[in-house]
Amino acid sequence: MWRTLSYFNPLHFAPQVQAATTLVTGNEKDLFTPEVIAPLAAAFGRAPEQYVSAHSSYQDGVQRARWQAERYGLGEPLLPPHWQ
């Protein structure tokens, strides 16, 4: 079983990723801290940006919207009224 599961290890696929990518990690109190994610981040074919989650759907959503707007040259992101 463990051998089969090892085929799904993201470290095996990360070198093939060439797209702009953001890895969302936890903070020092979470399981997936930036230090734990570091080997995966280093394995990417193109270095990903890393973002430490604020554990807030509002703050994390705004960050994702800004990243996409900046990445694709869309100017200021259009945010839902309840996020402004």
SELUM-188121 format. One record per residue: x, y, z of N, C-alpha, C, O in turn; residue in three letters. Coordinates in pm, whole numbers, padded with zeros to 5 digits, always signed. Atoms other than C-alpha are relative to their C-alpha. Layout:
SELUM-188121
XYZXYZXYZXYZALA ...
***
This chain:
SELUM-188121
+00082-00118+00000+00000+00000+00000+00088+00126+00000+00061+00219-00076MET -00084-00120-00009+00276+00251+00091+00070+00026-00131+00091+00141-00169TRP -00065-00018+00131+00448+00188-00241-00096+00067-00097-00059+00159-00170ARG +00100-00059+00089+00128+00268-00428-00023+00146+00036-00029+00231-00053THR +00020-00139-00042+00072+00583-00223+00118+00089-00037+00100+00208-00064LEU -00119-00081+00033+00428+00697-00295-00007+00056-00142+00057+00156-00172SER +00015-00051+00137+00329+00738-00662-00073+00135-00003-00063+00208-00102TYR +00077-00123-00005+00107+01028-00555+00072+00109+00078+00014+00214+00105PHE -00079-00098-00073+00383+01212-00367+00023+00121-00090+00078+00106-00200ASN -00016-00117+00085+00382+01571-00500+00146+00030-00036+00171+00099-00135PRO -00141-00022+00035+00763+01574-00494+00035-00060-00136+00126-00013-00203LEU -00027+00064+00130+00753+01346-00800-00051+00084-00117+00002+00076-00227HIS +00060-00079+00106+00540+01590-00998+00049+00145-00004+00042+00210-00107PHE -00039-00141-00011+00678+01925-00880+00101+00044-00106+00087+00155-00157ALA -00095-00048+00101+00975+01936-01123-00064+00030-00136-00008+00105-00215PRO +00067-00022+00128+00729+01930-01414-00081+00129-00003-00123+00173-00110GLN +00081-00122-00007+00546+02242-01295+00084+00118-00048+00188+00150+00011VAL -00069-00117+00055+00654+02540-01504-00085+00126+00011-00036+00235-00018GLN +00090-00115-00011+00355+02767-01440+00029+00079+00127+00083+00026+00223ALA -00010-00082-00120+00357+03055-01195-00090-00062+00106-00207-00089+00081ALA +00071+00072-00104+00250+02900-00867+00019+00069+00134+00126+00123+00163THR -00009-00046-00138+00174+03014-00514-00029-00119+00090-00131-00186+00075THR +00022+00103-00100+00213+02766-00231-00048+00069+00127+00021+00155+00181LEU +00054-00055-00124-00005+02851+00066+00039-00095+00112+00005-00213+00109VAL -00044+00082-00112+00149+02726+00388-00069+00046+00128-00135+00149+00131THR +00049-00040-00131+00048+02733+00749+00106+00083+00071+00211+00113+00015GLY -00100-00071-00079+00224+02924+01020+00072-00100+00090+00058-00221+00071ASN -00082+00088-00084+00455+02784+01290-00084-00094+00087-00031-00191+00141GLU +00086+00085-00082+00156+02631+01473-00069-00109-00083-00136-00196-00026LYS +00069+00094+00088+00033+02432+01171+00090-00116-00041+00212-00112-00022ASP -00075+00117+00046+00136+02097+01029+00091+00035-00118+00207-00005-00123LEU -00077-00032+00121+00249+02239+00694+00061+00140+00011+00016+00234-00055PHE -00071-00126-00016+00484+02516+00803+00086+00025-00123+00108-00067-00202THR -00091-00025+00113+00710+02688+00548+00122-00093+00001+00171-00131-00105PRO -00116+00089-00008+00996+02469+00675-00035-00141-00049+00046-00205-00115GLU +00043+00133+00044+00798+02149+00614-00022+00000-00151+00007-00100-00217VAL +00029-00012+00142+00698+02270+00267+00127+00028-00082+00125+00011-00204ILE -00122-00040+00071+01055+02378+00176+00049-00104-00101+00083-00066-00213ALA -00045+00098+00102+01154+02047+00007-00090-00003-00124-00042-00018-00236PRO +00092-00004+00114+00842+02061-00210+00023+00126-00082+00030+00120-00205LEU -00024-00126+00071+00902+02428-00297+00129-00006-00080+00135+00044-00192ALA -00129+00011+00070+01263+02349-00391-00007-00094-00120+00073-00082-00212ALA +00011+00098+00108+01150+02065-00618-00070+00054-00124-00062-00006-00231ALA +00073-00054+00115+00938+02286-00844+00095+00036-00113+00207+00081-00088PHE -00079-00037+00116+01067+02340-01196+00019+00151-00009+00119+00198-00062GLY -00005-00147-00006+00996+02710-01150-00032+00037+00144-00135-00005+00198ARG +00016-00031-00142+01034+02853-00801-00136+00062+00029-00172+00163-00032ALA +00132-00056-00033+00691+02913-00648+00011+00114+00101+00107+00122+00178PRO +00012-00099-00106+00592+03212-00444-00065-00070+00118-00145-00162+00099GLU +00061+00061-00117+00500+03122-00089-00076+00105+00079-00033+00220+00091GLN +00087-00088-00078+00226+03274+00121-00040-00076+00126-00090-00188+00117TYR +00042+00060-00127+00165+03198+00488-00145+00039+00025-00177+00158+00034VAL +00143-00024-00017-00208+03163+00541-00027+00084+00125+00036+00067+00230SER +00044-00081-00114-00373+03419+00766-00114-00070+00074-00163-00019+00175ALA +00112+00076-00058-00639+03158+00849-00126+00085+00003-00205+00080+00097HIS +00116-00087+00015-00898+03408+00732-00041-00007-00147+00037+00028-00235SER +00042+00009+00140-01103+03347+00419+00003+00138-00066+00028+00149-00186SER -00007-00136+00053-01119+03726+00378+00143+00035-00040+00168+00068-00156TYR -00138-00041+00028-00744+03794+00405+00065-00090-00105+00135-00041-00193GLN -00058+00090+00098-00643+03484+00211-00063+00021-00138+00005+00012-00240ASP +00068-00028+00127-00904+03562-00057+00050+00126-00065+00072+00129-00187GLY -00054-00126+00053-00780+03918-00096+00141-00023-00054+00176+00030-00160VAL -00136+00028+00046-00423+03790-00125-00003-00073-00134+00073-00039-00224GLN +00009+00074+00126-00522+03542-00398-00046+00090-00113+00008+00084-00224ARG +00051-00091+00103-00717+03808-00588+00109+00097-00043+00123+00125-00163ALA -00109-00093+00035-00423+04050-00572+00110-00070-00078+00165-00014-00173ARG -00103+00075+00071-00176+03781-00682-00041-00021-00145+00040-00001-00236TRP +00048+00024+00137-00389+03695-00985-00005+00130-00080+00034+00131-00197GLN +00007-00128+00071-00447+04059-01075+00139+00049-00039+00159+00097-00150ALA -00138-00041+00030-00076+04136-01053+00061-00091-00106+00126-00044-00199GLU -00058+00099+00092+00022+03818-01237-00047+00021-00143+00031+00007-00238ARG +00057-00013+00133-00209+03885-01529-00022+00144-00043-00090+00169-00143TYR +00006-00140+00038-00180+04264-01536-00140+00057-00002-00175+00136-00091GLY +00139-00043-00002-00540+04326-01440-00025+00123+00087-00140+00162+00106LEU +00017-00116-00087-00478+04625-01215-00051-00042+00136-00022-00153+00183GLY +00055+00033-00132-00658+04638-00883-00107-00108-00016-00190-00102-00107GLU +00101+00106+00012-00863+04325-00823-00140+00050+00034-00158+00139+00117PRO +00139-00028-00032-01238+04342-00821-00039-00090+00116-00045-00212+00102LEU +00033+00076-00121-01335+04237-00472-00149+00012+00028-00210+00115+00000LEU +00141-00008-00038-01683+04152-00349-00021+00116+00097+00069+00149+00174PRO +00025-00115-00089-01846+04444-00167+00026-00030+00147+00073+00057+00220PRO -00019+00030-00142-01831+04262+00167+00148-00019+00037+00180-00035+00154HIS -00144+00008-00026-01449+04238+00130+00065+00138-00001+00183+00151+00030TRP -00060-00133+00012-01400+04611+00082-00023+00083+00123+00021+00198+00130GLN 
***
